[in-house]
Amino acid sequence: MRRGVETIAAGRKDRPYGTFTSYVAFDRTDEGQLAEALKQTEPDVLLDLACYQPHEVTAVARHFKGERYVFVSTGVYPDLHGKPAREEDFVPLSGEPPEALDYREGKRWCETALARLADFPWTAIRPPAVFGPADHTLRIAAYIQRVADGGPLLVPRETYEWQAGLAWVKDVGFACALACDLRKDAAGRAYNVAFEGVSVKDLVEGIARALGVPAHVHQMPFADIPEEARPYGPDPRRSAGYVLDRARHELGFEPSALEDALAETLAWYRVAHPSHPGYANRAQELALAGSN
């Protein structure tokens, strides 16, 4: 918008989240409404933040006549057991998608659907876990709460110091804007977007510094920690973060400092006082720490 680009938001609600040049309300799962919205707006670029069903990707391909479709994906990578993920580590799937798909598998099938489309101008952005103010998953709040209460925070012994799959919401937005720039040759390409070199250890210590309290951690095997107590993992089976070389060289992306992301996120936390659902079992975690 600052560059003078007409920016039209779309969603199911009557009003947009944020300020845009204009807004269109429709249900993208209804192909007729999707077709009408695209006909009405005639976008040069379509940035899709909501899709994780492959049939919705193919519906877009049938009706979008613009120059670039930017699909916001996720960590679609297979288990890499501690190897940092590069874009080429994801290989399109074979066969046909099952009827029921969870979020990650849905994104993998969406990217597979894109790879199968001939002459369709797509670009994929692949963020891992995203945090920032008003994060609806409250995963970042899970860590802030536990650091703030002064008790031990359970962390996976195997992966505590791995580069974690984390990104700041503003960095993801910046990467999306870069991918929407038609001056950049990004057709048929996927791009990792994340922090670089940030581990769960760095995250916990950064939160503690910002709160002015010591960080107390208790290392345990990943499998022994309740899932709700380690929302960011990292799972030893998964990748150790992302390699950002392609996004740097082709899009001009550069990740922000963790401290900047935490400052904004903690300002929200202090006002909103959110609580991660798993924090209700905090007593069980403290007992686990005391018995190990």
C-alpha positions as CSV (number, residue, x, y, z in Angstrom):
1,M,0.0,0.0,0.0
2,R,2.9,2.4,0.8
3,R,4.2,1.7,-2.8
4,G,0.8,2.8,-4.1
5,V,-0.4,-0.8,-4.9
6,E,-4.1,-1.2,-4.7
7,T,-4.5,-3.8,-2.0
8,I,-7.9,-5.6,-1.7
9,A,-8.5,-7.8,1.2
10,A,-10.9,-10.7,1.2
11,G,-12.5,-12.9,3.9
12,R,-15.7,-14.4,5.1
13,K,-16.4,-11.7,7.7
14,D,-18.2,-8.5,6.9
15,R,-15.2,-6.4,7.9
16,P,-11.4,-6.9,7.3
17,Y,-8.8,-7.5,9.9
18,G,-6.7,-4.4,9.3
19,T,-6.8,-1.5,6.9
20,F,-6.8,-2.1,3.1
21,T,-7.6,-0.1,0.0
22,S,-10.9,-2.1,-0.2
23,Y,-12.5,-5.3,1.0
24,V,-14.5,-8.1,-0.5
25,A,-16.5,-10.6,1.6
26,F,-17.1,-14.1,0.3
27,D,-16.7,-17.8,1.1
28,R,-13.8,-19.2,-0.9
29,T,-15.0,-22.7,-0.4
30,D,-18.0,-21.9,-2.6
31,E,-16.4,-21.9,-6.1
32,G,-19.2,-19.7,-7.6
33,Q,-18.4,-17.0,-5.0
34,L,-14.7,-17.4,-5.6
35,A,-15.2,-17.0,-9.4
36,E,-17.4,-13.9,-8.9
37,A,-14.9,-12.2,-6.5
38,L,-12.0,-12.8,-8.9
39,K,-14.1,-11.5,-11.8
40,Q,-15.1,-8.4,-9.9
41,T,-11.6,-7.5,-8.6
42,E,-9.4,-8.8,-11.5
43,P,-6.3,-9.0,-9.3
44,D,-2.8,-9.1,-10.9
45,V,-1.5,-11.0,-7.8
46,L,-3.5,-13.2,-5.5
47,L,-2.0,-13.8,-2.0
48,D,-3.7,-16.9,-0.4
49,L,-3.3,-17.0,3.4
50,A,-6.1,-19.4,4.1
51,C,-6.0,-22.5,1.9
52,Y,-5.0,-26.0,3.0
53,Q,-7.3,-28.1,0.8
54,P,-6.0,-29.1,-2.6
55,H,-9.4,-28.8,-4.3
56,E,-9.4,-25.2,-3.3
57,V,-6.1,-24.7,-5.0
58,T,-7.4,-26.2,-8.3
59,A,-10.5,-24.0,-8.0
60,V,-8.3,-20.9,-7.8
61,A,-6.3,-22.1,-10.9
62,R,-9.6,-22.5,-12.9
63,H,-10.6,-18.9,-12.2
64,F,-7.5,-16.7,-11.5
65,K,-6.3,-14.9,-14.6
66,G,-3.6,-12.7,-13.1
67,E,0.1,-12.9,-13.2
68,R,1.0,-14.5,-9.8
69,Y,-0.6,-16.7,-7.2
70,V,1.3,-16.6,-3.9
71,F,0.4,-19.6,-1.7
72,V,1.3,-19.4,2.0
73,S,2.3,-22.9,2.9
74,T,4.0,-24.3,6.0
75,G,6.7,-26.9,7.0
76,V,5.8,-29.4,4.4
77,Y,9.1,-31.3,4.8
78,P,9.5,-35.0,5.5
79,D,11.2,-36.1,8.7
80,L,14.8,-34.9,8.4
81,H,16.0,-35.9,11.8
82,G,18.0,-32.8,12.6
83,K,19.0,-31.7,9.2
84,P,18.1,-28.1,8.3
85,A,15.3,-28.0,5.7
86,R,16.0,-26.7,2.2
87,E,13.2,-26.1,-0.3
88,E,14.1,-29.0,-2.5
89,D,13.7,-31.4,0.5
90,F,10.0,-31.4,-0.2
91,V,9.0,-33.6,-3.2
92,P,5.4,-33.5,-4.5
93,L,3.4,-36.4,-3.3
94,S,2.2,-39.2,-5.6
95,G,-1.3,-40.6,-6.0
96,E,-4.5,-38.8,-4.9
97,P,-5.2,-37.0,-1.6
98,P,-7.3,-38.7,1.1
99,E,-10.6,-37.2,1.9
100,A,-9.6,-36.1,5.4
101,L,-6.5,-33.9,5.7
102,D,-5.0,-32.2,8.7
103,Y,-3.3,-28.8,8.3
104,R,0.2,-30.0,7.5
105,E,-0.9,-32.8,5.2
106,G,-3.3,-30.4,3.6
107,K,-0.5,-27.9,2.8
108,R,1.6,-30.8,1.4
109,W,-1.2,-31.8,-1.0
110,C,-1.8,-28.1,-1.9
111,E,1.8,-27.8,-3.0
112,T,1.5,-31.1,-4.8
113,A,-1.6,-29.8,-6.7
114,L,0.4,-26.6,-7.6
115,A,3.3,-28.7,-8.9
116,R,0.9,-30.6,-11.2
117,L,-0.6,-27.5,-12.8
118,A,0.9,-26.7,-16.2
119,D,1.6,-23.0,-16.9
120,F,0.1,-21.7,-13.7
121,P,2.2,-18.9,-12.2
122,W,2.5,-19.9,-8.5
123,T,4.9,-19.1,-5.8
124,A,4.9,-20.7,-2.3
125,I,6.0,-19.1,1.0
126,R,6.9,-21.7,3.7
127,P,6.9,-20.4,7.3
128,P,7.2,-22.7,10.3
129,A,5.4,-21.9,13.6
130,V,4.6,-18.2,13.5
131,F,4.3,-16.0,16.5
132,G,3.5,-12.3,17.3
133,P,0.9,-10.3,19.1
134,A,-2.6,-11.9,19.2
135,D,-1.3,-15.3,18.1
136,H,-4.5,-17.3,18.2
137,T,-2.6,-20.6,18.9
138,L,-1.1,-19.1,22.1
139,R,2.0,-21.2,21.7
140,I,4.3,-18.3,22.4
141,A,2.2,-17.5,25.6
142,A,3.0,-21.0,26.8
143,Y,6.6,-20.1,27.0
144,I,6.1,-16.6,28.4
145,Q,3.8,-17.9,31.2
146,R,6.3,-20.6,32.3
147,V,9.3,-18.2,32.3
148,A,7.2,-15.6,34.2
149,D,6.1,-17.9,37.0
150,G,9.7,-18.7,37.9
151,G,9.3,-22.5,37.9
152,P,11.3,-24.9,35.7
153,L,10.4,-25.0,32.1
154,L,10.5,-28.5,30.5
155,V,12.6,-28.6,27.4
156,P,13.7,-31.5,25.1
157,R,17.2,-32.6,25.9
158,E,17.8,-33.8,22.4
159,T,16.7,-30.6,20.6
160,Y,16.8,-27.7,23.1
161,E,19.8,-26.1,21.3
162,W,18.7,-27.0,17.7
163,Q,17.7,-24.2,15.4
164,A,13.9,-24.2,15.9
165,G,11.2,-23.7,13.3
166,L,10.0,-20.3,14.3
167,A,9.1,-17.1,12.5
168,W,7.9,-13.6,13.4
169,V,4.5,-12.7,11.8
170,K,6.0,-9.4,10.5
171,D,8.8,-11.3,8.7
172,V,6.2,-13.6,7.1
173,G,4.2,-10.6,6.0
174,F,7.4,-9.0,4.6
175,A,8.2,-12.2,2.7
176,C,4.7,-12.3,1.2
177,A,5.0,-8.7,0.0
178,L,8.4,-9.5,-1.6
179,A,6.9,-12.6,-3.3
180,C,4.0,-10.4,-4.6
181,D,6.5,-8.1,-6.4
182,L,6.2,-9.0,-10.1
183,R,9.6,-7.6,-10.8
184,K,11.0,-10.7,-9.0
185,D,11.2,-13.9,-11.0
186,A,9.6,-16.4,-8.5
187,A,7.3,-18.5,-10.7
188,G,7.2,-22.1,-9.7
189,R,9.5,-21.5,-6.7
190,A,9.1,-22.1,-3.0
191,Y,10.8,-20.0,-0.3
192,N,11.6,-20.7,3.4
193,V,10.8,-17.9,5.8
194,A,11.9,-18.0,9.4
195,F,14.3,-16.8,12.0
196,E,17.9,-17.8,11.5
197,G,19.9,-19.5,14.2
198,V,17.2,-19.2,16.9
199,S,16.8,-22.2,19.2
200,V,14.3,-22.8,22.0
201,K,17.2,-22.0,24.3
202,D,17.5,-18.6,22.6
203,L,13.8,-18.1,22.8
204,V,13.5,-18.9,26.5
205,E,16.6,-16.8,27.4
206,G,15.3,-13.9,25.3
207,I,12.0,-14.0,27.1
208,A,13.7,-14.1,30.5
209,R,15.9,-11.1,29.6
210,A,12.9,-9.1,28.4
211,L,11.0,-9.9,31.6
212,G,14.0,-9.3,33.9
213,V,13.9,-12.7,35.5
214,P,16.2,-15.8,35.4
215,A,15.5,-18.6,33.0
216,H,15.0,-21.9,34.8
217,V,14.9,-24.9,32.4
218,H,14.7,-28.6,33.1
219,Q,16.0,-30.8,30.3
220,M,14.1,-34.1,29.7
221,P,13.7,-36.6,26.8
222,F,11.3,-35.1,24.2
223,A,9.0,-38.1,24.5
224,D,8.7,-37.6,28.3
225,I,7.4,-34.0,28.1
226,P,3.7,-33.5,27.8
227,E,2.8,-32.2,24.4
228,E,1.1,-29.1,25.7
229,A,4.3,-28.2,27.6
230,R,6.5,-28.1,24.4
231,P,4.4,-26.5,21.7
232,Y,7.4,-25.6,19.6
233,G,9.2,-28.9,20.2
234,P,11.5,-29.3,18.4
235,D,10.6,-32.9,17.6
236,P,13.8,-34.9,17.0
237,R,12.3,-36.5,13.9
238,R,11.8,-33.1,12.2
239,S,14.1,-30.6,10.6
240,A,16.4,-28.3,12.6
241,G,15.1,-25.1,11.3
242,Y,15.2,-23.8,7.7
243,V,17.9,-22.7,5.3
244,L,17.1,-19.2,4.0
245,D,19.6,-18.9,1.1
246,R,17.0,-19.0,-1.6
247,A,14.7,-16.4,0.0
248,R,17.7,-14.1,0.6
249,H,19.2,-14.3,-2.9
250,E,16.0,-14.4,-4.9
251,L,13.5,-12.4,-2.9
252,G,15.8,-10.1,-0.8
253,F,14.4,-11.5,2.5
254,E,16.3,-11.0,5.7
255,P,15.0,-12.2,9.1
256,S,14.5,-9.8,12.0
257,A,16.2,-10.0,15.3
258,L,14.5,-12.2,17.9
259,E,14.6,-9.3,20.4
260,D,12.4,-7.1,18.1
261,A,9.8,-9.8,17.8
262,L,9.8,-10.5,21.5
263,A,9.5,-6.8,22.5
264,E,6.3,-6.4,20.4
265,T,4.9,-9.8,21.5
266,L,5.5,-9.2,25.2
267,A,3.8,-5.8,25.0
268,W,0.7,-7.6,23.8
269,Y,1.1,-10.3,26.5
270,R,1.3,-7.7,29.3
271,V,-1.9,-6.1,28.2
272,A,-4.0,-9.2,27.1
273,H,-2.8,-11.7,29.8
274,P,-3.5,-14.7,27.5
275,S,-3.1,-18.2,28.9
276,H,-2.1,-21.3,26.8
277,P,-4.6,-24.1,27.5
278,G,-1.8,-26.5,28.5
279,Y,-0.8,-24.2,31.3
280,A,-3.7,-25.6,33.3
281,N,-1.5,-28.7,33.8
282,R,1.4,-26.7,35.1
283,A,1.4,-28.6,38.4
284,Q,2.0,-31.9,36.6
285,E,5.0,-30.4,34.8
286,L,6.5,-29.1,38.1
287,A,6.0,-32.6,39.5
288,L,7.8,-34.1,36.5
289,A,10.7,-31.7,37.0
290,G,11.0,-32.6,40.6
291,S,11.0,-36.3,40.0
292,N,13.7,-36.3,37.4
